[in-house]
Amino acid sequence: MNIMDQITMYKYIYPNKIAIQSDSACLSYKKLNENVNKVSNGILKKIGNKRNAKIGIFLDNSIEFMEIFLASAQIGTLAVPMDPKWSITQIQYVMDNYQPDVIFTQENLLEKLKSYDENISIIVKYNSERSDDYNKWKTAFSLEMPKVTNDNDSLLIAFTSGTTGFPKGYIRSHSSWFESFYATNSELNINSNDNIMAPGPFVHSLSLYAVTHSLFIGATFLLVDKFEPKKVVKFLQHVNHIVLYMVPTMTKALLDYINENELTKYSYNVKSIISSGDKWSKKSKMDVKKIFLCINIYEFYGSSEASFISISDPIDNNINPKSVGHVFKNVTISIRNENGEEVANNEIGKIFVKSKMIFDGYYKNEMETKMVLHNGWLELGDYGKKDENGFIYIMGRVKNMIISGGLNIYPEEIEKVLRKLEIVEEVVVIGRSNIYWGEEVVALIKPKYNTELDSINLKQYCSKYLPTYKVPHEFKKVKSFPYTSSGKISTGEVKKLLEAGKYN
C-alpha cells in the first residue's frame, strides 16, 4: 500500500484540476505527478541502493515541501519533516539521532545546517536564480515514474514534544493513513469537490495530514506559507466550499482580524471548520457562526500517535457541547482505573484506544514504545470518562494532574471555570510545590486590556463552581505565555518559569 498510488490516478482522471493553489502559484494533478516523479528519480540517484533511507524536509509550507514528501512516499523512503522553528540544539539532536541521508531546505534556513554541509547531501530552495536551486535541480530528472520495488509500509518519522525538551520521533505508516483517510471522508463529510485549507505548519501532523488527505481524495488544497489571518481571509473571500482545519488559537486570531477590519460584510463560503489541538470554547463556536453562515462545526479529539479518537459533529455540538463527541469510526476506546480495570460509565480513568490508525512506535526507542503500547492498546496519557449515551469527556492530561493533600485535581477543570470570566484572555493552572500539601494550585492569567486582578473576587467566584481544595491558592497576572510551535501554550515551560520565580 502506498498513498501515491491513488494520487497518481488523478493525472488520468482529471489532469488539469488544481491539486495545490497558493497565493502565487498553482499545480495541476498532472504537473504534481510529473514533479513528484522527477524528485523521486533525483532522490534515488542520491541514495543509490540504500534501503530505508531518510529524507529530511526542512522547509516552510510550500508546494516544494509536498513534492518532496510525496516523492519520499512513492519510493519507500522515510520522510523526516523538520521544524524551521527548532533551535540549533534541537536540530543537532535530530541530526545526530535520526541521521537523514538527504535534506531539502531553503536559503534562510541553511545557516542552521552549516556544521553538516560536508557530512550530508543538502539540496536548497533559493530565492535567487542560482544554478543549484532545488527547482532547477529537479529538471535534470525524468518525469516518468521510477521503477522501484516498494515493500516498506513506513511513511514518515514525525515529531512530538519530548519530556526532555528534545523532539521525539514517532513512526506512521502508509496503511495507518489509509485507514484515517477513509474514516475522515465518512465522519467529516469531505469530498473531492471541496477546497481544503490547513494554515498551520506542515511539520505538524494536523496540517500535513490535511494536505495529504486532500490530494488523496482529488480535492484542491489552498496553501499559505505560514498562518496569517490576512492570508486566510484572501482565500475565504474568493473561493467556495472551503473546509478549514484550525486550532482554537488560530480561530480566535482569524475572528479578531475579521472583526477589527470590519470584514463581516463579505459572504464567506466556508463549508466547515474542523478544530483540534485543544478544547474549543462554546463562545468561540458561537462567534464563528455569527460570521460564517450555514457552517458545519466539527471538533475532534486525537493525538499524533493515535490519529482520530472521537468526533463532535454538528449534531453533537448542539446536544452536548461539553464533550468531545462520540468515538470515531473504527476506533475502540477503554477507560481504566489504576489497576487496569475498566471503569463504569461516568467514572474517571485513563483513556486507552485501539484502531488501525495508531502509530507503529517511537523511532529506535523501544522503552518508550512499550510504556504506551499494550497488546494493541495505546495509552494516551489523558484522564477521561464516558457517559451512558457514549459521549466522551476529557478531564485532563496525566502529566498535568495536581495532587494536593492526596486529592487529584485536573487543571483543565479550573481553567474552564476561569475562562468564563470576561477579563480572562488566557489562563494556565499549575501545581506548585508545597511542603505541607505536596502541591498547591496556582492560576496564571493573562487578562484582557491589561486589567488588574482582584484575587479576593476571583477566589469567591471560583468557590461558586469548585470545591474548596480546587480553588487556586494564588492568582498571578502575566503579560504573555510561551507557546509550542503548534500554537498551544507550553504548560511545561510555564511550570519551569513559575518554579524559577519568573512570574513573581
N, C-alpha and C positions, 0 to 999 in steps of 0.2 A: 504494500500500500504506500502510495506517495501522493502528497497533496497536489503536486504539479500535474499529475495525470489528468485530473478534471479541469484544471485551469488551462491546460494545453488544448482541450477540446474547443474552447471558446474562440480560438483563432479560425476554426472552421464554421462554427455555428453563427457567430456574428463578429467577424474580424474587425469591422470598423467601429464597433461600440467602444466608448471610452471606458477604459479599465480604471485609470487613475487620473484625476483632474486636480492640478494645483492652481495657484493664482497666476502662474506664469507659463505653465506647460500642461500638455495632456498626452496620454499614451493610450493608444487603442489596444485591444486584446491581441491583435496580430503583431503589432510592434512590441508589446510587452513580451510576448513569447520569443520573438526574434532576439531581443536584448538579453533575455534570460539565457537563451542558448549560447549567445556569444560569451557571456560571463561564465557560464558553465564550462565552456571549452577553454577559456582563459585560466580558470582555477585549476582544471585538470592538468594543464601544461605546467602550472606552478608546483603542484603536489606530486606529479608523477603517479606512481602506482601505490602510493601510501593509502591505506585503508583507515577509516575513522579519523580523517584529518579534521581539524577545527578551523573555522573561518570566522575571524573577528570582524565585527561590523561596528566601527567607532565613528558614527555619523549622526547628525541631526536628522529629523524626519525629512525624507526626500524620496523621489522616485528611485534614485540610485540605491537607497537602502533596501527597498523592496526587490529590485532586480537581483541584488546580491543574495538576499535571504532566500528567494525562490530558487536561484541557481544552486545554492548550497543544498537545498531540499532535493532538487532534481537529481543531483549526482550522488546523494547519500552521505555528504559530509555533515558535520555538526556546526550549525550556526552559533556564534557566541556574540550576542548583542552587548556592547559595552557602553556604559552611560557617560556621555560627554561631561556630566556634572561631577564625576568622580574626582577625588583628589589624586595627586601624584602617588601618594602612598597606596591608595586603593587600587589604582591602575597597576602599580608594581606588583601588588599582591595577586591580582588576577593574571597578569602576565606570567608570574612565577609558578602559580598553582594550576592554571588552566592551559597555558602554553599553546596559544593559537598558532597555526602554521602560516597563515596569511592574514593580514589585517588590511581592511579597507577603511580609510579615514578621510578627513578633509583638511584643507590648508590650515585653518585656525586651531586645529587640534594636534597638529603634527609635533609641536614642541613637547607635548606630554609624552610622546613616544620616542623622544630623541635618543635616550640611552639604549634603545632596542634596534636602532637603524641597521646595525651590522649583523644582527642575530636573526632577523625575521624579514620575510618578504612583505613590504608595505606598499600599497597602491593608493594614491592620493587623488581626491577630487579637488582640483584647484579652482580658484576664482579668476584665473587668468588663462590666456591662450598658450599654455605650456604643452610641449610635445609629449610629456609623460603624464598628462592628465588622465584620470580614470576614463572619461568618455571617449578620449582618443585611443586609449589602451584597448578598449573592448572592440573597436572597429577592426582590429587585426585578426579577429577570430571568426570562425564560421557561424552563420546563423542557423545552421542545421542542428537538430537535437543530437547531443553526443550519445554514442552507443556505450552505455555503461550497464553493468550488472549490479543493480542496487538492491541488496537484501538487508539494508540497515534501516530499522524502524525508528531509530532515534533521530529526532528532528533538530533539537536545539538544546543548548545549555543557557538557561536564563538565570537571572539573579534576584534573590530576595535579601532583605537586610539580615545580616547575621548578628548574633548576640555579642560578638567581639568588635563590631563596628566595620568588619570587612564583608564584602558581598559574598553570599553563599549560593553556589551554583546548584540548580536542580535540572533534571533531565525530563523533557517532554517528548513524546513520540508522535509520529505521524498518525498512528491508529487512535491515540487519545484525542487528537484534534479532530479526526474524522467523527468520532462519537460526539464531540462538543458541537461541531458544525450542524449535524443533523438535529440534535436536541435544540439548538438555537433557532433553527428555522421554525420548529414547531412551537416552542414556548414564547418566542419574542416576535412572531409574525413578521419575519423578514423575508423578502424575496428579491428576485433579480431586477425588478422594476424600481427598487429603492436606490436612493443615493445615500451612502453611509459615510458618516464623519466621526472620527475619534481623535480629537485635537491634542490628546496627551502624547507623551514621548513614546515612540515605537520600542524603545528599550524596556518598556513596562508591558507586562503581559496583557493588560486590557486592550491597549491600542494596537499592539502587534497582532493580537488575536482578531480584533475587529477588522483590520485591513485585509488580513489573510482570508477570513471568512467571506468578506465582501467579494474578493476575487474568486473564491471557491464556488460561489453561487452565481457568478456572472453579473454582479451588480457594479455600480460605479462608486469608487471611493473618492471622497473630497479631501484633499491633503493640505494641511497647513504645517509649515516647518516647525513652529512652536506655538503653544497656546497663547493667543492674544484675543480678547473679545472682539476687537475690531475686525480681525481676520475671519473669525467665525461668522459674524454678522454679515459680512460681504457675501458669503455663500448663502446665508439664510434669506437674503433679500432677493436672490436671483435664481435659486434652484428649488425645484419641487420635490415632494416625497422624501424628505431628509429624515434619516434615522441617526440620532445623535447620542454617542456614548460619552458620558461625563462622570466625573466625581463631584460630590456636593460643593466643594470649594470652587470648582470651575463654573458650576451652575450659578452660584452666588455672584461671581465676578461678571458673568455674562448678563445677568439680570440688572446688576448695578450699572453696567455700561449702557444698556438699552434705556434704562430709566433716566440716567444722568444726561444722556444725549437726546432725550425725548423722541426715541425712535419707535415708540409703540404705535404710531400711525401706520406703520408698514404691516402688511399681512404676511406673517411668516408661515410658510408652508412646511411646518415640521410635523412629520407623521408621528414620531415617538421620541422620547428621551429615555435612555437606558442608563441607570445610575448604579454605581458600585463603589467600593473602597471605604465607605463609612456610612453610617445611618443618615438617611436623607430626612430632614425635618418636615413636619406636616406644613408649617408655614411656608417653607420654600416651595413645596409642591403646589400650594395654593397660589403663590406668586407666579409660578410658571404657567398655570392655567389661565391667569389673567392676561398674559401676553401671547401665549401660543394657544390659540383657539383650537378646539377639537383634537387636542393632543392626547396620545396614549402614554401613560407613565408606567415604566417598569423599574423595579428595583431588585437587584439580585444579590444574594449572599454567596460569596465564593472565596477562593484563595488561589494563589499561583500554583500550589501543589494539587489542589482538588478540582480546579476549574469550577463549574457551577454546582451549587449545593441546594439552594432554594430560590424561589422566584415570587415576587409580589407583583402580580399583573394588575391591569386597570380595575378589575373586579375586586381583587384582594385589597387594593389600596383604599377602596371605598368601604369594604366590610371591616377590615382590621388593619388600619394604617400603622399600628404599633409593632406589628410582627414583621418578619422578613419573608412572609408568604408561605407557600406550600413547597414541599420537596420537589426539586427539579426532575424532569423526565429521566427515567432510568437510573435514578440515584436512590440508594437505601441509606437511611440515617438511623443512628442508635445513640441514645443519651444514657450515660452510665455514671454510677457513683464511683467513689474512690477505690472500691473493691472490684470494679469492672462489671458490676451487675446493672442490668437495665433498670432505669427508674420508671415510676408510674407517670401518667400524664400530669403536667403542671409542676412536677418536681425538677429542680435544677441539677444538672450533671454535666460531665464533659461530653462534648459532641464528637462522634465518630461517623465517618461516611465510607460508603463502598460504591464504586462505579467504575466503568471502563474509561472514565475521563481523568482519573487521578494520575499523578506523575509516576515516573519509574524509580525515583530515588535521588538523593543528593550525590553529585559527581564526586567519585572517589572518597566518599565519606560514609562508610558502612555503619559506623556507630550512630550517627545522627539519623540515618535512614531507619535503622532498627528502633529508634526511640519513637518514631511516628507511624511506622507501618507495622501492623499486627495482623498476620494471616489475612491479608487483603483489605483490612480496615485501616483507614487513615485517621489518626488522632489529630484534631485540628488546633488544639490549644485554646479553644473557646469554651466558655460555660454557656449553657442554654437550656431551654425547656420546650416541650411540645404540648399544645392543649388538646382537648378531646375532639376538636374539629380538624386537627392536623396542621395547625398554624405553628410556625417555628419562631421562637423569641431568643435573641442573643442577649445574655446578661453581662458578658464582659470577657476580656482576654484573661487566660490563666496567669500570664506573666504580669498583668496589671493588678491582679486582685490584692487588696489590702487586708491584712489580718491584724485587727486591733482588739486587744483584750480577749483573744481567742475566737473572735467573731469574723466571719467572711464578709467583706464589703466590696461591691463591684463599683468602681469609679464611674462607669458609664451611666449607672442609675442616678447618681448625684449630678453628673454633668447634664443629663436630660432635664432635670428639675431646674437647674440654673439657666439653661438656655432659653427657658420660657420667659425670662425677665427681659424687658425691652432694652435695658442698659448693657446687656451682655452681648458682645460681638463674638468672642471665642472664649472657651474655658477648658481647662485641663485639671482633673483631680488626681492627686498623687498621695501615696503613703510615705510619710517622713518618719525616720527612725525615732523612737521614743523609749526611754529606759523602762518606764512603768508599763505602758500599753503594748510595747513591741513596735507598733506603728500608729501614727496619728494622721487624720485626714486633713489635707491642705488643698484648698481650691485656688488656682491661679487664673485670674480673669483679665482678659483684655477688654476694657469697656468701650462702648461706642462714645464718640465725641470727647474722649479723654475724661469722662465723668469720674469723680472721686467715688470710692467705695465706702459704704456705711456697713461695717461689719455687724453691728447690733441688728440692724434691719435685715441683713442677709441671713443671719442665724435664725431670726424669728420666722422669716419666710420659709427657710428650709425645714424648720420644725413642723410646719403645717403639712408637709408631704413626706417627711422622712423620720424614721425612729431616731432617738437622741444620739445613738452611737454612730450614726451615719452623717450627722450634721458636721460640716467641716470645723475643725478646731481653729483654723485661721483662713482668712481670705487675703490674697495678695494681688495687688494690681500690677500688671505687666504691660509693657509697651508693645512687645512682639513675642512670637514663639518661633523656635526653629522648626523647619519643615523638612520632610523627606522629599526626594526628587519627584515623587508621585503626587505631591500637593497636600499630604496629610501632616498634621502636627506630629513631630517626633517625640513621643512620650518618654522614650529612653533618654533623650538629650535633655528634656525638661527636668527629669528626675535628677540627672547629674548636676545640672545648673542649680537646682534647689538645694541639693546636699552640699554643694560647694559654696553656698551663700551668695550666689549671683543674683538672686531675686530679692535680696534684703533692701 
